[in-house]
Amino acid sequence: MRPWRSPAGLAALLVTLGLLGLMLGTLAGSSGWQPARWLWDDTLARQIVLDIRLPRSLGSWLAGALLGLAGALAQGLFRNPLADPFLLGSASGATLAVCVWLSLVGAGASLAQSPLGPTGAAFVGALGAVLLTVALSRGVQHTLRLLLAGVIVGVVLGALSHWLSLLQPQVLQAMQGFMLGSTGLVGWPACAAMAAALALCLLLAWPLARVLDALALGEETARSLGMPLGWARWLLITAFALATGAAVAQVGLVAFVGLAAPHLVRSLSPAGYRWHLPLSALTGALLLLLADLLARVLMAPQDMPVGVLTAVLGGGYLLLRMSRLSGGVRS
């Protein structure tokens, strides 16, 4: 039996690969790969590693973990393998909030010193969109109503973002880095914020793994098993919204990581949600970390948007998986 077929073996493998990726992240820069000895021969090089490369790599890992966890929660809550972290309109809410913030900054220079900033605006916008979705669906009890409300909120807020960009074209140019996804500006404060959000989300979601396992059998079955679906859904939605908002606020709109990570975990080591949630977080972390490394070296010295890479690689993986399933090949 392959060691990664067991959940514990897969977790150990993902942690090992993650640590290796963090080490490689100290060697990858705007000039491509650089030897490790160069880092200890130059004081400026060590400062670049400690202040730029290491927090960027760790931030990529943490953001990927948040997106992977959010994707697993979304697919478990809605019993839909196509659910992703942006399902409840959080991406459109974050985009609109950043558009509004940039418009206000452009209108008055004094607002440039606002303590909120684009990162805070994105976080507030993502959480606000989820809250609006929950309000329109009159709570979290009806899954279909919640999904429809999320689609509506996403479309409406997205349309408002486009309208605002047409009114102020300079906003669209400033929004490109956020919309394409970027890890280039992640620092130690962002890492600390994402680490705290990840710990809180796991603390909220992991004890409710049995509820997600029961929901996989159907809502009626879960009720017959005595699962507290009412307040459990509220806590899971809270963890889902917090994970998505924290990741989007720091790295922008990174596609496919939250969708592909849970699928990859199921294909490698199917397990209950007690294992599936942390494994999805570790897988998402590794995927975004590897994408960040490729984004640095593929077009060096130019930095490639990490969201472009995740869309291409994640979409390619899902298409390959779909073709295998349609061809009758067992994954």
C-alpha positions, 0 to 999 in steps of 0.5 A, spaced: 500 500 500 502 506 498 504 510 504 500 517 502 493 512 501 493 513 508 490 520 511 496 520 516 501 518 511 498 523 506 499 529 511 506 527 513 508 527 505 504 534 505 508 537 511 514 535 508 513 537 501 511 544 504 517 545 508 521 543 502 517 548 498 519 554 504 526 552 503 526 553 496 522 559 496 528 562 500 532 561 493 527 563 488 527 571 486 527 576 481 533 573 477 531 566 478 534 560 482 540 562 486 545 558 490 544 557 498 551 559 499 550 566 496 545 568 502 550 567 507 555 571 504 551 577 503 548 581 508 543 585 503 541 578 501 539 575 508 535 581 509 531 580 502 530 573 504 528 574 511 524 580 509 521 579 502 522 571 500 520 568 507 514 571 508 512 571 501 513 563 501 509 563 508 504 567 506 502 563 500 502 557 504 497 560 509 493 563 503 493 556 500 491 553 506 485 558 508 482 557 500 483 549 501 479 549 507 474 554 505 473 549 499 472 543 503 467 546 507 463 549 501 463 542 498 461 539 504 456 544 506 452 544 500 454 537 498 456 539 491 463 537 488 463 544 484 463 548 490 468 553 491 470 559 496 467 564 492 460 561 492 457 566 496 459 572 493 465 573 497 470 574 491 465 580 488 464 583 494 471 584 495 472 586 488 467 591 489 470 594 496 477 595 493 474 598 487 470 603 492 476 604 496 481 606 490 475 610 488 475 614 494 483 614 495 483 617 488 478 622 490 481 625 496 489 624 497 487 625 505 484 618 504 490 615 502 492 615 509 486 611 511 487 605 516 483 601 512 487 600 506 485 595 500 487 589 504 482 591 510 477 593 504 477 586 501 476 583 507 470 587 509 467 586 502 468 579 502 465 578 509 459 583 507 457 579 501 457 573 505 452 576 510 448 579 505 447 572 502 445 569 508 440 575 509 437 574 503 436 567 504 433 568 510 438 564 514 442 558 513 437 552 513 435 552 506 441 550 502 438 551 495 436 558 497 443 560 500 446 557 493 441 562 489 442 568 493 450 567 493 449 567 485 445 573 485 449 577 490 455 575 486 452 577 479 450 584 482 456 586 486 460 584 480 456 588 475 457 594 480 464 593 480 464 593 472 460 599 472 465 603 477 471 601 473 467 604 467 466 611 470 473 611 473 478 607 468 484 608 473 481 604 478 481 598 473 488 599 472 490 599 479 485 593 480 489 588 476 494 585 481 488 584 486 483 581 480 489 576 477 492 574 484 498 576 487 503 574 493 508 579 491 506 584 497 505 579 503 509 581 509 510 578 516 503 582 518 499 579 513 502 572 515 500 573 522 493 575 520 492 569 516 495 564 521 490 567 526 485 566 521 487 559 519 487 557 527 480 560 528 477 557 522 480 550 524 478 551 531 470 552 529 470 547 523 474 541 525 469 539 531 463 539 526 467 534 522 461 529 524 456 534 522 459 534 515 460 527 514 452 526 516 450 531 511 454 527 506 448 522 507 443 527 506 440 532 510 434 528 512 439 522 514 443 527 518 437 530 522 435 523 524 442 522 526 440 527 531 445 532 528 445 539 530 444 542 523 442 549 525 447 552 529 452 547 526 451 551 519 452 557 522 459 556 525 461 552 519 459 558 514 462 563 519 469 559 518 468 559 511 467 566 510 473 568 515 477 563 511 475 566 504 475 573 507 482 572 510 485 569 504 482 574 499 484 580 503 492 578 502 493 575 495 487 577 491 482 573 487 486 566 486 482 561 482 481 553 483 486 552 489 479 551 493 476 547 488 482 543 486 485 541 493 479 537 496 478 533 489 485 532 490 485 529 497 479 525 495 483 522 489 489 520 493 486 518 500 479 518 501 477 519 508 472 522 513 471 530 514 476 529 521 481 528 516 479 531 510 479 538 512 486 539 515 488 535 508 485 539 504 488 545 507 495 542 507 494 541 499 491 548 498 497 550 501 502 546 497 498 548 491 499 555 492 506 555 494 508 551 488 504 556 484 508 562 487 515 559 486 513 558 479 510 565 478 517 568 480 522 564 476 518 562 469 518 569 467 524 572 471 525 578 472 518 579 471 513 576 476 507 572 473 500 573 477 500 567 481 492 567 479 494 566 472 498 559 474 493 556 479 487 557 474 491 554 468 494 548 473 488 547 477 483 547 471 488 543 467 488 538 473 480 538 473 479 537 466 484 531 466 480 528 472 473 529 468 476 526 462 479 520 466 472 519 469 468 520 463 473 514 460 471 509 465 478 510 469 477 509 476 481 514 480 
